[in-house]
Amino acid sequence: MFKKIDHLGIAVEDLEVAVQLYRDTLGLEYAGEETVAEQKVKTAFFPLGESSIELLEPTDPDSPVAKFIAKRGAGIHHIALRVDDVAKAIEELTAQGVRMIDTVPRDGA
């Protein structure tokens, strides 16, 4: 079912500061920024081998990422696993008793 780790999502309080760290200090390739209005976040991607690192900054204090940071602090937010069919993977995992945040596929960064 799972093909590879697609990306590692890291919640940050300040995307600009975090981009400087990953790009300038760590020397990672910067692939650019994207705003995902539905999730109320700005993201920045850094390709790394066959995967990438995604930095997520909340754009609204009521966003899921803002709530995550308020409760747990900045840090690893999610690990995205690559599958061929997201809807089928959700269905199979749900049938096996895995609690899913989303019950249908949704757009993201």
C-alpha positions as CSV (number, residue, x, y, z in Angstrom):
1,M,0.0,0.0,0.0
2,F,2.7,2.5,1.0
3,K,5.3,3.5,-1.6
4,K,7.6,5.8,0.3
5,I,7.7,8.7,2.7
6,D,6.4,11.6,0.6
7,H,7.2,14.4,3.0
8,L,7.7,15.2,6.7
9,G,5.6,18.1,7.9
10,I,7.1,20.4,10.5
11,A,4.9,23.1,12.2
12,V,6.7,26.4,12.7
13,E,5.8,29.7,14.2
14,D,7.6,31.9,11.7
15,L,8.0,30.5,8.1
16,E,10.6,33.2,7.1
17,V,12.9,32.4,10.0
18,A,12.5,28.6,9.4
19,V,13.2,29.0,5.7
20,Q,16.4,30.8,6.5
21,L,17.5,28.0,8.8
22,Y,16.7,25.2,6.4
23,R,18.0,27.0,3.3
24,D,20.8,29.2,4.5
25,T,22.1,27.3,7.5
26,L,21.5,23.7,6.6
27,G,22.0,24.3,2.9
28,L,18.9,22.5,1.7
29,E,17.4,23.2,-1.7
30,Y,14.4,25.6,-1.4
31,A,11.5,24.7,-3.7
32,G,9.3,27.7,-2.9
33,E,6.2,28.6,-0.8
34,E,2.5,27.9,-1.2
35,T,-0.5,29.1,0.7
36,V,-3.2,26.4,1.4
37,A,-6.2,28.5,2.2
38,E,-8.4,25.5,3.1
39,Q,-6.0,24.5,5.9
40,K,-5.1,28.1,6.8
41,V,-1.3,27.6,6.4
42,K,1.6,28.8,4.4
43,T,4.0,26.1,3.4
44,A,7.6,25.9,2.2
45,F,9.1,22.7,0.6
46,F,12.7,21.4,0.6
47,P,13.2,18.4,-1.6
48,L,15.5,15.9,0.1
49,G,16.3,12.6,-1.8
50,E,13.0,10.9,-2.7
51,S,11.1,12.8,0.0
52,S,10.9,16.4,1.1
53,I,10.5,18.5,4.2
54,E,7.4,20.7,4.4
55,L,7.4,23.7,6.8
56,L,3.9,24.8,7.9
57,E,3.1,28.2,9.4
58,P,-0.5,28.9,10.5
59,T,-2.2,31.9,8.8
60,D,-5.0,32.0,11.3
61,P,-5.0,31.4,15.1
62,D,-7.9,29.0,14.6
63,S,-6.2,26.8,12.1
64,P,-5.3,23.1,12.8
65,V,-1.6,24.0,12.7
66,A,-2.0,26.9,15.1
67,K,-3.9,24.7,17.5
68,F,-1.1,22.0,17.2
69,I,1.6,24.6,18.0
70,A,-0.4,26.0,21.0
71,K,-0.9,22.5,22.4
72,R,2.4,20.8,21.6
73,G,4.8,23.5,20.4
74,A,6.5,23.8,17.1
75,G,7.9,20.5,15.7
76,I,7.0,17.4,13.7
77,H,3.3,17.7,12.7
78,H,2.9,14.8,10.3
79,I,4.5,12.2,8.1
80,A,2.9,11.9,4.7
81,L,3.1,8.4,3.1
82,R,2.8,8.1,-0.7
83,V,0.1,5.7,-2.0
84,D,-1.3,5.1,-5.4
85,D,-5.0,5.7,-4.4
86,V,-5.7,7.9,-1.4
87,A,-9.4,7.1,-1.2
88,K,-8.7,3.3,-1.3
89,A,-6.0,3.7,1.4
90,I,-8.3,5.7,3.7
91,E,-11.0,3.0,3.2
92,E,-8.6,0.1,3.9
93,L,-7.1,1.7,7.0
94,T,-10.5,2.7,8.4
95,A,-11.7,-0.9,7.9
96,Q,-8.6,-2.0,9.9
97,G,-9.6,0.3,12.8
98,V,-7.2,3.1,12.1
99,R,-8.6,6.4,13.2
100,M,-8.4,8.9,10.3
101,I,-8.5,12.7,10.5
102,D,-10.0,12.8,7.0
103,T,-12.5,10.4,5.7
104,V,-12.1,11.5,2.1
105,P,-9.1,12.8,0.1
106,R,-8.5,16.6,0.3
107,D,-6.2,19.0,-1.4
108,G,-3.1,20.1,0.3
109,A,0.3,21.4,-0.5
